[in-house]
Amino acid sequence: MGNKLYKIALGFIMGALLLSILWPYEQKLINFELAPTYEVLESDEIYFNNTRIVQYRTSESEALNTQGFKVHRSTKALKDTTVPFINFAIINHWRNDKAYIVCEPSSREFFVSPVNIDIGDTTIVLDIDHMDYNDHYTFAAELFKRSLNYERPFITNGQDSTFLFGTQPNAKANLVVLKDYFRLIGRFQ
């Protein structure tokens, strides 16, 4: 009896393993064309705070806490200020169950005037000083959608171009931030 039960359990586990290999999980964008509400479900916030938070440095101050904000930045993000690049940060407004994404430049001096970002066949003008949270979201969403197709963004100035994230490891860190953010607001699964 014990040997038969063992064989059934082993067959079930092998079947489940085979099924998971033959039918892999496919990541997908959800309602990406709809206007963002920035709302965070409690379950998504719990998942982020319990499993993903170890990948982030959380900035908290008395002023931010009284208003209900926490700023999450990747621990692997590049911190060099001698070259132009951007990093993304997640702004969690936990009191209203909302989350926002913002792009932060390496140094303001590189982004004082609008810069052109070429990604694939599209040029996006990035004017950080005049962007609101909707503009930051639109920019981040476009970069994220394009990154899923393996397109890389570049800052262009005439014939010169610089990788938008500075280095490949920094690009991976920022794509993790974007993936976590869009999961947090329920736009990526």
N, C-alpha and C positions, 0 to 999 in steps of 0.2 A: 504494500500500500504506500509506504514512504517513498519507494523508488518511482512509483507511477506518478505521485504528486510532484516529485522533483522533476520528472520529465515534462509534465504539463507546465510547471512554472518556467522551466528553461525554454520550452517552446513558445510560451507567451512572451517572454523577454526578448527572445530572438526575433519573433514576429514584430514586436513593437520597434525594435532597433532597425530591422529591415524596412519597415514602413517609414520611419523617420529619415532614413537615408534616401529612399526612393521618392518621398514626398516632402521635400525640404520646405522650411518656412520661407515665405516670400515677403520681404519688407515692402510696404506700400504707403503711399501718400493718401491721406484721407481729407476730403473736402478742402483741398489746397486752393481751389479757385474762389471759395467763399471769403467774404471779408472777415478778418480775424476778430474774435471777441476777447482773446487773451485770457479766458477763463480756465481755471485749473480745477479738475475734479479732485476730490479729497483722496481717492485711491491713487491717482497719478502723483500727487504731492507726497503721499506716504511712500510710494515706490521710490521716488527721487530722493527723499530724505533718508531712507533706510538703505538703499543700495548704491546710488550714484554719487552721493554727497562726498564720498572719500576721494573722488577725482577733482574736488574743488576746494579752493580757499574761500571761506565765507567772510565778507567784510560786514562787521556789525559795529555800529556806534550808537551812542545815546540818541542822537538826532534821528538816525534811521530807524531805531527800535521804537521810538515814540510814534512814528508815522506808520510803522508796520512793514518796513522794507528790509530785505537782505540782498546783498550783491554776491553772486557766485562767479568766481573766475577760475579757469582751469589751472591746476597745479603744474601742468606741463607747458603752459603758454610761455612763449618767448618774451623776454623782458629787455631786450636790447633797444636803445634809443638812438643808435647811430644810423639806422637804415629805416626806410618807410615800410611799414606793414600794419595790419590791423589784427586785433584779437576780439573775440566776442565774449560778452558777459551776460549772465542771466540775472535779471532783476525780479525778485520774487516779492510781490506785495501780498504777503500772507494774510493780512487782515481782511482784504477784499477778495481773496482767492483768485488772484490774477498774476500773470508772469509776463515779462517783457524781455526782449532781446535788444542789446545795443552793441554797436561796434565801437571799439576803443582804439584810437591810433597809437602807434608806438611813441610818437612825439607830435605835438600839435603843429610844430613848425613845418612838417612835411604835408600837412593837410589844411593849411590856412586857406588856400584857394581851392576851388573844386578840382578834382582829379578824375581822369577817365579810367574806367576799369573795363578792360576787354575780357570777355569770357565767351569762348566759341565765336559765333558770328555777331555777337551783340556788344554794344558799348553802353556802359552805365556811367552816368556822371555822379560822383560821390561828393557831396557837399556837407561834411559832418557838422559844420557850425549852424546849418539851417535845416537840420533833420529833426523831425519829431519821432515819437515811438512808432507811428504807422510807417514812416519812411525807413526806419531801421528794420522793421519787420519785413517790408517789401524787399529790401536789399538782401537780408538774410535768407528769405524764402527763395529768391532767385538764385543765390549762390548755392543753397542746399539742393535745389532741384537740379541744377547744372552739375553739381558734384556727384550726384547719383548716376550721371551719364559720363563721368570721368573727365569733365571739362575743367580746366584750371584757369583761375582769374589772374590777370596781370594789370599792374598799374602802368599805363602808357603815357609817354611824354615825347611826342614826335616819333623818332625812330627807336628810342630807348624804351625798354620795358623791364619791370621788376615784378617778381612773384608777389601777389597781394599778401600772402601770409608769411613772407620772408624765407622760411625754410620748409622742407617737407615734413619734419616732425611737428612743427608748429601748425602746419595745415591739417595734419591728422588730429591734433589736439583741438583745433577749432571746429573741425567736422564732428567730433564727439560732442562738443558743446552744442552745436546746431541740432544734432540728432537728439540729444537729451532735451533740449528746449522744445522741439516740435513734438516729442513724445509727451512732454509735460503738459502741453496745451491740447493734446489729443489730435494732432494733425499728421502724425507718423506712427506707424505700427510695425 
